[in-house]
Amino acid sequence: MTARAVLQKILQQEDLNFLLTNRIPRQLLTRFMGWFSQIEQPLIRNLSIAAWKKFSDLDLGEARKTEFTSLHDCFTRELKPGARPLSTSPQIVTSPSDGIVGMCGRIEGTQLIQAKGFPYTLQDLLGDAEWINQYRDGRYITLRLTATMYHRFHAPYDCTVNQVSYISGDTWNVNPIALKRVEKLFCKNERAVIQCRLNDPLKRGHRITLVPVAAVLVASIRLHFLNVLLHLKYRGPNLISCDAQLVKGEEMGWFQHGSTIIIFAPAGFELCENIKTGATIRMGEPLLRLPS
């Protein structure tokens, strides 16, 4: 049995998986990983990337570069041009990232589902009454990025971002095992709330909100249109003004590792046919259909 197979077998045991990835000094380990991943010493870099390949399904065939300065450089790699074809239909909101579709569907009033039997509310996650009212009875999709996936995320439509809300929090793992055990997990973790106002003149009243949620080893979010790095040591301001004009598919930022993005759309939007729990989606593929 290969080393990868042995590790996967161990992590498939739910109690052990939860213990190893959550019952640890999460924030201390996350800070350590943030420091360690940026070491550029060639031997440490090469051994780290080699170990990552050995124990996972990491595939660097789509990466723009073939050599990396550090483990962090590999985590946040760019892709070759054309690696993610973009759905250009004006009726389609595209996926902002690669990911595995978690819970998705209609928001029941202001309540949505983290995992079976574990509801949470828009108030718990977003904390802003104006945003909550916009997405009442709307649609949501949870995208989970695994550690080996492409970690950058992109504008889902031609849009303007005028404000980002940063909410400090914990660093629970966000894998399915933890989501079934930790109530309101997304609402406890560090996250950013990015409201995207659609620029289409016929759709200007519509807003799509992206909520990148950090996790253990991943408590750092970089947005190109902000001059700060959002991470565990960031102390504010929590509401950050900006004026970012983005076209569909334009890169917005990245996670330092793998994590989750939750997408919200107002009532009237519909999930595209390919969006089902457990499906794997790539950045640029159809996600939501705008109201006709």
Number of C-alpha atoms within 10 A of each C-alpha: 5 9 11 15 12 12 12 14 10 12 16 13 11 13 11 13 17 20 12 11 18 16 11 13 11 19 19 13 14 19 18 12 19 20 11 16 21 15 16 16 10 12 9 15 21 17 12 16 18 13 10 16 15 13 15 15 12 15 11 16 10 16 17 13 14 10 10 16 14 20 24 21 18 24 22 19 21 16 16 12 10 8 13 16 12 17 19 15 11 12 15 22 27 25 26 29 28 24 25 21 22 22 20 21 18 23 22 14 14 18 16 22 20 23 20 9 10 15 12 19 19 21 15 15 20 20 15 12 10 9 18 19 15 18 23 19 20 21 22 26 26 23 27 25 24 17 18 17 23 28 23 26 22 21 27 33 27 18 22 19 20 16 17 21 20 22 21 21 19 19 27 27 23 25 18 14 16 20 18 16 13 16 16 19 23 28 21 18 22 25 29 24 22 19 21 24 20 23 18 13 7 8 13 11 10 19 21 21 22 23 22 23 29 32 28 26 25 25 31 23 23 17 19 13 17 17 9 13 13 23 20 19 11 13 11 13 9 14 13 13 14 14 11 16 16 21 16 20 23 16 17 18 18 22 24 24 28 26 25 25 24 21 24 27 27 24 17 12 20 19 21 16 10 14 20 17 15 13 12 16 20 20 24 26 22 24 24 25 19 19 13 6
